[in-house]
Amino acid sequence: MLVLPMSKKPVKTATSKLTTKYQATIPEPVRKVLHLGSGDVIAFDIEDDGIHIRKARPTDLLFAKALEGTMSEWESVADEESYRDL
């Protein structure tokens, strides 16, 4: 007999479909939990066990701004074509 462990908390799942531009709408239950509003920035924490989405903190925005000027060497049309499907 196979016995599967039961989670102590019920898992809630929300889904969203990607557009051709790889954009997705954040479902309402997720927006409520993260206290997201129009214009808010979200952060994607990429870890070994998955990706976690959260509302970006001021330090996230400062870090991204600091990197902004260092990435210009990869802004060519050829780079965009090469990396578009990754």
C-alpha positions as CSV (number, residue, x, y, z in Angstrom):
1,M,0.0,0.0,0.0
2,L,1.2,3.5,-0.9
3,V,0.7,6.1,1.8
4,L,1.3,9.8,0.8
5,P,2.1,12.3,3.5
6,M,-0.7,14.9,4.0
7,S,0.1,18.5,4.2
8,K,-0.9,20.3,7.4
9,K,-2.2,23.3,5.4
10,P,-4.5,23.1,2.4
11,V,-2.6,24.2,-0.7
12,K,-4.3,27.0,-2.7
13,T,-3.4,27.2,-6.4
14,A,-4.0,30.0,-8.7
15,T,-3.1,30.0,-12.4
16,S,-2.5,32.5,-15.1
17,K,-1.8,32.2,-18.9
18,L,1.3,33.7,-20.6
19,T,0.7,36.1,-23.5
20,T,2.9,36.0,-26.6
21,K,5.1,38.6,-24.9
22,Y,5.5,36.3,-21.8
23,Q,3.3,38.5,-19.7
24,A,0.9,37.2,-17.1
25,T,-1.8,38.7,-14.9
26,I,-1.2,38.1,-11.2
27,P,-4.4,36.3,-10.0
28,E,-6.5,38.2,-7.4
29,P,-5.8,35.7,-4.6
30,V,-2.1,36.2,-5.1
31,R,-2.5,40.0,-5.3
32,K,-4.4,40.0,-2.0
33,V,-1.9,37.8,-0.1
34,L,1.1,39.9,-1.4
35,H,-0.8,43.2,-0.9
36,L,-0.1,44.2,-4.5
37,G,-1.5,47.2,-6.3
38,S,-1.2,48.7,-9.7
39,G,2.4,49.9,-10.4
40,D,3.9,47.7,-7.6
41,V,7.1,45.8,-8.5
42,I,7.3,42.1,-7.9
43,A,10.5,40.0,-7.3
44,F,11.2,36.5,-8.4
45,D,13.4,34.6,-6.0
46,I,14.9,31.6,-7.9
47,E,15.9,28.8,-5.6
48,D,16.7,25.1,-6.0
49,D,13.3,24.0,-4.9
50,G,11.3,26.5,-7.1
51,I,10.6,30.1,-7.7
52,H,9.0,32.3,-5.1
53,I,7.1,35.5,-6.0
54,R,7.0,38.4,-3.6
55,K,6.5,42.1,-3.5
56,A,9.8,43.8,-4.2
57,R,11.5,45.6,-1.4
58,P,13.3,49.0,-1.7
59,T,16.7,47.1,-1.6
60,D,15.6,45.0,-4.6
61,L,14.9,48.2,-6.6
62,L,18.2,49.8,-5.6
63,F,20.1,46.7,-6.6
64,A,18.4,46.6,-10.0
65,K,19.1,50.2,-10.6
66,A,22.8,49.7,-9.7
67,L,23.0,47.0,-12.4
68,E,21.2,48.9,-15.0
69,G,24.2,50.6,-16.5
70,T,26.4,47.5,-16.5
71,M,24.3,45.5,-19.0
72,S,24.6,47.7,-22.1
73,E,27.1,45.3,-23.7
74,W,24.2,42.8,-24.2
75,E,21.7,45.2,-25.8
76,S,22.3,44.6,-29.5
77,V,19.7,43.3,-31.9
78,A,21.8,40.1,-32.4
79,D,21.8,39.5,-28.6
80,E,18.0,39.9,-28.5
81,E,17.6,37.4,-31.3
82,S,20.0,34.9,-29.7
83,Y,18.5,34.9,-26.3
84,R,14.8,35.6,-27.0
85,D,13.8,31.9,-26.6
86,L,15.7,31.1,-23.5
